[in-house]
Amino acid sequence: MKRTVRHLADGREIIYFDHNADHPRRAEDTRDLPPVAASSEIRRDPLTGEWVAMAAHRQTRTYKPPADLCPLCPTRPGKPSEIPEPDYDVVVFENRFPSFSQNVSGEPSTVDGLGLVPTAPGRGRCEVVCFTSDHDGAFARLSPEQVRLVVDAWADRTTALAQTPGVEQIFPFENRGEEIGVTLSHPHGQIYGYPFVTPKTERMLAVAREHGGSVLGDVLAAEQKSGARVIVTGEHWTAYVPPAARWPVHVQVVPHRQVPDIPSLTAAERDDFARVYLDVLRRCDALYDRPLPYIAGWHQAPVRRDRELSWLHLELFSVLRAKDKLKYLAGSESGMAVWINDATPEQIADRLRTAG
């Protein structure tokens, strides 16, 4: 893998990851761009203790541009994009409309100065990851070698963001499909460097402490022994429907040994992940005979604490409960965070195995 760092016209960093070590990256961004203006703030909910991000500047972000003006495609004559090169393998760049940024000012305080609701600058980092230069492609149609390059890029960025001031947790993820809320159809994902440990991770860590160690290893062993919900098994990874699945399509892809984050994976584990995950994605697309809208994200350990309680895994879920029906988060889910699934985990697993 060749790694090349450049900068866009407004100063944002862009990193190219290439299969070919001899591939030159010399193009310069000639656009006339104003400086990035981020105004991110975080506030701590006094009732739940959870942090909430405020990023009002994101209202002006790019929304469903036509394919010939896609900002994630390579630059074409007369059509400059966020990637000032005629082609690329995998590329990562700083988001122009970040939820969290290093370029925010201010100091910790409280709302209205009353001491009840803590506030702080939303100081972190948000990056865009383009998986391929093919606008009409999809992660499920990448080659294993291309997926391995994406994994290496995720690992590189996790290592770099862990050294970024203010970042406490790193979350690489992909949103796919308009039903999920995707506004750019080019195959891409994002990486959030949060200035706090996320609520879901905090809850999993609390359960792990009560358990005396990561629960995921015990769950993995039980799923491997049962087999009732296993979808795909590789040499180093197992993909299964979680036994208390919340979503109509819900899969966890788990390494067979406990590691805290993507950089800790061996070369063999990264290669095997590519094979297992591509199998999962192709089953997902075959489930309803249409591209499945989904969110897929990596659960990694916090940067500075509780790493011994964490077990890296990828979680994929979809709101599509039938070919033409969506699961909406209604009163119980949205109001009280109590999920009600329309299918059992065993039924979901059987459908995915059959789809394969």
HELIX and SHEET records of a PDB file:
HELIX    1   1 ALA A   56  THR A   60  5                                   5    
HELIX    2   2 ALA A   67  LEU A   69  5                                   3    
HELIX    3   3 VAL A  111  GLY A  113  5                                   3    
HELIX    4   4 PHE A  139  ARG A  141  5                                   3    
HELIX    5   5 PRO A  144  LEU A  161  1                                  18    
HELIX    6   6 GLU A  178  ILE A  180  5                                   3    
HELIX    7   7 PRO A  199  HIS A  211  1                                  13    
HELIX    8   8 LEU A  216  SER A  226  1                                  11    
HELIX    9   9 ILE A  262  SER A  264  5                                   3    
HELIX   10  10 ALA A  267  LEU A  287  1                                  21    
HELIX   11  11 ARG A  307  LEU A  309  5                                   3    
HELIX   12  12 GLY A  331  GLY A  335  3                                   5    
HELIX   13  13 MET A  336  MET A  336  1                                   1    
HELIX   14  14 PRO A  345  ALA A  355  1                                  11    
SHEET    1   A11 LYS A   2  HIS A   7  0                                        
SHEET    2   A11 GLU A  13  ASP A  18 -1                                        
SHEET    3   A11 VAL A  90  GLU A  94 -1                                        
SHEET    4   A11 ARG A 125  CYS A 130 -1                                        
SHEET    5   A11 HIS A 188  TYR A 194 -1                                        
SHEET    6   A11 GLN A 169  ARG A 176 -1                                        
SHEET    7   A11 TYR A 294  HIS A 299 -1                                        
SHEET    8   A11 HIS A 313  SER A 318 -1                                        
SHEET    9   A11 VAL A 249  PRO A 255 -1                                        
SHEET   10   A11 TRP A 237  TYR A 240 -1                                        
SHEET   11   A11 VAL A 230  THR A 233 -1                                        
SHEET    1   B 4 TRP A  51  MET A  54  0                                        
SHEET    2   B 4 GLU A  41  ARG A  44 -1                                        
SHEET    3   B 4 PRO A 118  PRO A 121 -1                                        
SHEET    4   B 4 SER A 109  THR A 110 -1                                        
SHEET    1   C 2 LEU A 320  ALA A 322  0                                        
SHEET    2   C 2 LYS A 325  LEU A 326 -1                                        
END                                                                             
